[in-house]
Amino acid sequence: MQTVRMLGGERVEVMDAPDPEPPEGGVVVRVRASGLCGSEMHRYRDAQTIEAPPNGGHEPAGEVVDATRSRRWQVGDRVGIHAVWGCGRCDWCAQGIYTFCDDNTVGVGAHAELFAAPDHVLVRLPDDVDYPVGALLAGDGLGVPYHTSQRLKTRGGDTVAVVGCGPIGLGNILVQAFLGARLVGLDLVPRRLDWARELGAAATLDAGEEPVEALRAITAGRMADAVIEASGRPEGFALALRLVGKGGTIACCGENRDVTLHVGRDLIRRDITVFGGWYYHYRDFPQMVDLRRRGLAVERLISHEFPLEQAAAAFTEFAAARTAKAVLKP
């Protein structure tokens, strides 16, 4: 089979590799779509990064081609794959909450023609969902924004600011606008701000041009009822603290590093709530499919599709912020 290998230093190759074997109680999937994720940028950019996998793909969709060891699936089944692989034995896994499993791993290697996975991390794709959309439904593209929305509990008319309009930020804009919020997108890249408006943002602000006063004017001094921090940068979190209004909430979607936080000034004296949310719960997938059937146009998040052999070009465009959600199609 053909598979992607990231070499660091912004170098990517497509190479031959042995076909995978299905695990006991698992399958091999022919990958038809595999989404690129910002979490792969560390390995892509840093030639010294040896801890990250050389193929970090974890948002695939396709059809089962080997079910000889499966207890649940058949050849031809159309599936997406939940990226967080719980052990399948603990109480959390029994509840379909793999992200809480103490022995979970992230299933990587999906930028390839074939991908092996255990039965319990697959989700069934309806026939009316094509594979690129299926990769978003089962992966980060919709999974993170959906899980955030379940925690944030936005009410119609709330002002929600999104810091960072990469794929996760744009997904949050799409979902929150569908739920009736008034969205304000913030980023440093003009094209990303264009996408934010196309996906439902009522206003966009350049994050580098003192956006706090601009938001104050937009909200008549109230500031944001909620802020979604999707940049994954300390300065993005610092900006979120300045944008959120009294009694508001900050949802952290971006994998961040150490941040500066004054608990008294930033949280206690303004009654601010801060929470983090990782991925989505496996058990929630039917509700996510239902959300799409009720009109959530998930496909609008995809700006570019590339054949697998053009993986190097896909990563170049993605890393340069010239795509929204980009998808490889083996």
C-alpha positions in Angstrom: 0.0 0.0 0.0 0.9 3.7 -0.2 1.4 5.7 3.0 2.5 9.1 4.1 5.7 9.6 6.0 6.6 13.0 7.6 10.3 13.6 7.8 10.3 16.9 9.7 11.7 20.1 8.4 8.5 20.5 6.3 9.3 17.4 4.2 6.7 14.8 3.4 7.0 11.7 1.2 4.6 9.0 0.0 6.1 5.6 0.2 5.3 1.9 -0.2 4.6 -0.1 3.0 3.3 -3.6 3.8 -0.5 -4.0 3.9 -1.7 -4.1 7.5 -3.2 -7.1 9.1 -6.5 -6.8 11.1 -6.1 -7.1 14.9 -8.0 -9.7 16.8 -11.5 -8.2 17.1 -10.8 -5.7 14.4 -10.7 -4.9 10.7 -8.8 -3.3 7.9 -10.4 -0.3 6.3 -9.7 1.0 2.8 -9.3 4.7 3.5 -11.3 7.0 1.2 -10.7 10.3 3.0 -8.3 11.3 5.8 -8.4 14.8 7.3 -5.3 16.9 8.1 -5.1 18.2 11.7 -3.1 21.0 13.3 -1.7 18.6 15.8 0.4 17.1 13.0 2.3 20.4 12.5 4.8 19.8 15.2 6.2 16.7 13.4 5.8 18.4 10.1 7.9 21.5 11.0 10.4 20.2 13.5 13.2 18.0 12.2 14.2 17.2 15.7 10.7 15.9 16.8 11.2 12.1 17.2 8.3 11.5 19.7 5.5 12.3 17.2 4.5 9.5 14.8 5.8 9.9 11.2 2.2 9.5 10.0 -0.1 11.3 12.4 -3.3 10.8 10.4 -6.2 10.1 12.7 -9.4 11.3 11.0 -10.2 8.6 8.3 -13.3 7.3 6.7 -13.7 4.4 4.3 -15.0 0.9 3.9 -14.1 -2.4 5.6 -12.1 -4.7 3.3 -10.9 -7.3 5.8 -13.3 -8.5 8.5 -11.9 -12.0 9.1 -11.1 -11.2 12.7 -14.1 -8.9 13.4 -16.9 -9.7 15.7 -19.1 -6.8 14.6 -18.4 -5.6 11.1 -18.6 -7.0 7.5 -16.7 -6.4 4.3 -18.2 -3.4 2.6 -19.4 -1.6 5.7 -19.0 2.2 5.4 -17.2 3.5 8.5 -15.5 6.4 10.2 -13.0 5.8 13.0 -13.0 7.5 16.5 -9.4 8.7 16.9 -9.2 8.0 20.7 -9.0 4.3 21.2 -10.2 3.3 24.7 -9.2 -0.1 26.1 -12.7 -1.4 25.4 -12.9 -3.1 28.9 -13.2 -0.4 31.6 -16.3 1.3 32.9 -15.6 4.5 30.9 -15.4 2.5 27.6 -18.6 0.6 28.5 -20.2 4.1 28.6 -18.8 5.1 25.3 -16.4 7.7 26.8 -13.1 6.6 25.5 -11.4 10.0 26.3 -11.7 9.2 30.0 -10.2 5.7 29.7 -6.9 5.5 31.6 -5.4 3.3 29.0 -6.5 5.1 25.9 -4.3 5.8 22.9 -4.7 7.9 19.7 -5.0 5.7 16.6 -2.6 7.2 14.0 -1.3 6.2 10.6 -4.5 7.0 8.6 -2.9 8.9 5.8 -2.6 5.7 3.9 -4.5 3.4 1.5 -5.3 0.9 4.3 -5.7 1.3 8.0 -6.2 -1.4 10.7 -8.4 -0.6 13.8 -10.3 -2.5 16.6 -14.0 -3.0 16.2 -15.1 -0.8 19.0 -13.7 2.4 17.6 -15.5 2.3 14.3 -18.8 4.2 13.7 -21.2 3.4 10.9 -21.6 6.0 8.2 -25.1 6.5 6.8 -25.3 6.0 3.0 -26.1 9.7 2.5 -22.8 10.8 4.0 -19.9 10.9 1.6 -16.4 9.9 2.8 -14.9 13.4 3.2 -17.9 14.5 5.3 -17.7 11.2 7.2 -14.1 11.9 8.1 -15.2 15.2 9.7 -18.2 13.6 11.4 -16.1 10.9 13.0 -13.1 13.1 13.6 -11.9 16.4 14.9 -13.7 18.5 12.3 -17.2 18.2 13.9 -16.3 16.1 16.9 -14.4 18.9 18.8 -17.0 21.7 18.0 -19.9 19.4 18.9 -18.4 18.3 22.2 -17.6 22.0 23.0 -21.2 22.9 22.2 -22.5 20.3 24.7 -20.4 21.8 27.4 -20.9 25.4 26.5 -24.7 25.2 26.2 -25.0 28.3 24.1 -28.4 30.0 24.0 -29.8 31.8 21.0 -28.6 35.4 20.8 -25.5 34.8 22.9 -22.3 36.5 21.7 -19.6 33.9 21.2 -16.0 35.0 20.2 -13.8 32.4 18.6 -10.0 33.0 19.0 -8.2 31.2 16.1 -10.1 30.5 12.9 -8.2 27.4 11.8 -10.2 24.2 11.1 -11.3 23.8 14.8 -12.2 27.4 15.2 -14.1 27.4 11.9 -15.9 24.2 13.0 -17.0 26.0 16.2 -18.2 29.0 14.2 -20.3 26.7 12.0 -21.8 24.8 15.0 -22.4 27.9 17.2 -24.0 29.8 14.4 -26.3 26.9 13.7 -27.3 27.0 17.4 -28.3 30.7 17.1 -25.3 32.5 18.6 -23.9 35.7 17.3 -20.3 34.8 16.3 -17.2 37.0 16.2 -14.2 35.4 14.7 -10.6 36.5 15.5 -7.4 35.6 13.7 -4.3 37.1 12.2 -4.8 35.6 8.7 -7.2 37.5 6.4 -8.3 34.4 4.4 -9.3 32.7 7.6 -11.4 35.6 8.6 -13.1 35.4 5.2 -13.9 31.7 5.9 -15.3 32.7 9.3 -17.7 35.1 7.7 -18.7 32.5 5.1 -19.4 30.0 7.8 -21.6 32.2 9.9 -19.6 34.8 11.8 -21.5 38.1 12.1 -18.2 40.0 12.5 -14.5 39.3 12.3 -11.6 41.1 13.9 -7.9 41.1 13.3 -6.4 39.6 16.5 -3.3 41.7 16.0 -5.0 45.1 15.9 -6.3 45.5 19.5 -9.6 43.7 19.1 -10.8 44.2 22.7 -12.1 47.7 22.1 -13.6 46.6 18.8 -15.6 43.8 20.6 -16.6 46.3 23.3 -18.1 48.5 20.6 -19.9 45.5 18.9 -21.4 44.4 22.2 -22.2 47.8 23.7 -19.7 47.1 26.5 -21.0 43.7 27.5 -18.2 41.7 25.8 -18.6 38.1 24.9 -20.9 35.7 26.7 -18.5 32.9 25.8 -15.1 32.7 24.2 -13.8 29.6 22.4 -10.0 29.5 22.5 -9.0 27.5 19.4 -5.6 28.9 18.6 -3.7 26.7 21.1 -1.3 29.6 21.9 -0.7 31.3 25.2 -1.4 34.7 23.7 -4.7 33.3 22.4 -5.7 32.3 25.9 -4.6 35.7 27.3 -6.8 37.4 24.6 -9.7 35.2 25.6 -9.5 36.4 29.2 -9.8 40.0 27.9 -12.7 39.3 25.6 -15.0 37.4 27.9 -17.6 39.4 29.8 -18.7 39.2 33.4 -20.2 35.9 34.3 -18.9 34.4 31.0 -17.3 31.2 30.0 -14.1 30.3 28.2 -13.9 27.0 26.4 -10.4 25.8 25.6 -10.2 23.7 22.4 -6.6 24.4 21.4 -3.9 22.2 22.9 -2.0 24.9 24.8 1.1 25.2 26.8 1.7 27.0 30.1 -0.4 30.1 30.3 -0.5 33.0 32.8 -3.6 33.3 34.9 -4.4 35.6 37.8 -7.2 33.6 39.5 -8.5 36.5 41.6 -8.5 39.2 38.8 -9.3 36.9 35.8 -11.7 34.5 37.3 -13.1 35.1 40.8 -13.9 38.8 40.7 -15.7 38.4 37.4 -17.3 35.0 38.0 -15.6 33.5 34.9 -15.8 29.8 34.1 -12.9 28.1 32.2 -13.1 24.5 30.9 -11.3 22.3 28.5 -12.8 19.7 26.1 -11.0 16.9 24.3 -12.4 15.4 21.2 -15.9 13.9 21.5 -17.6 10.9 23.2 -18.0 7.8 21.0 -21.6 7.4 22.3 -22.5 10.9 20.8 -21.9 10.0 17.2 -25.7 9.4 16.4 -26.5 12.8 17.7 -23.8 14.3 15.5 -25.2 12.6 12.4 -28.7 13.8 13.4 -27.4 17.4 13.7 -26.2 17.2 10.1 -29.5 15.8 8.9 -31.2 18.8 10.6 -29.2 21.1 8.4 -25.7 21.5 9.8 -23.7 21.8 6.5 -20.5 20.1 7.7 -19.2 19.9 4.2 -18.7 23.6 4.1 -15.7 23.2 6.4 -13.7 21.4 3.6 -11.9 23.9 1.4 -9.4 21.5 -0.3 -9.2 17.8 -1.3 -5.9 16.3 -2.4 -5.0 12.8 -3.8 -2.7 10.9 -1.5 0.2 11.3 -3.9 0.0 15.1 -3.4 0.3 14.9 0.4 3.4 17.1 0.4 1.4 19.9 -1.4 -1.5 19.3 1.0 0.7 19.8 4.1 2.4 22.9 2.5 -1.0 24.6 1.9 -2.4 23.6 5.3 0.7 24.8 7.2 0.6 28.1 5.4 -3.0 28.7 6.5 -4.2 28.6 2.9 -6.9 25.9 3.6 -9.7 25.5 6.0 -10.2 21.8 6.5 -8.0 19.8 4.0 -8.6 16.2 3.2 -6.4 13.5 1.6 -8.2 11.1 -0.7 -6.2 7.9 -1.3 
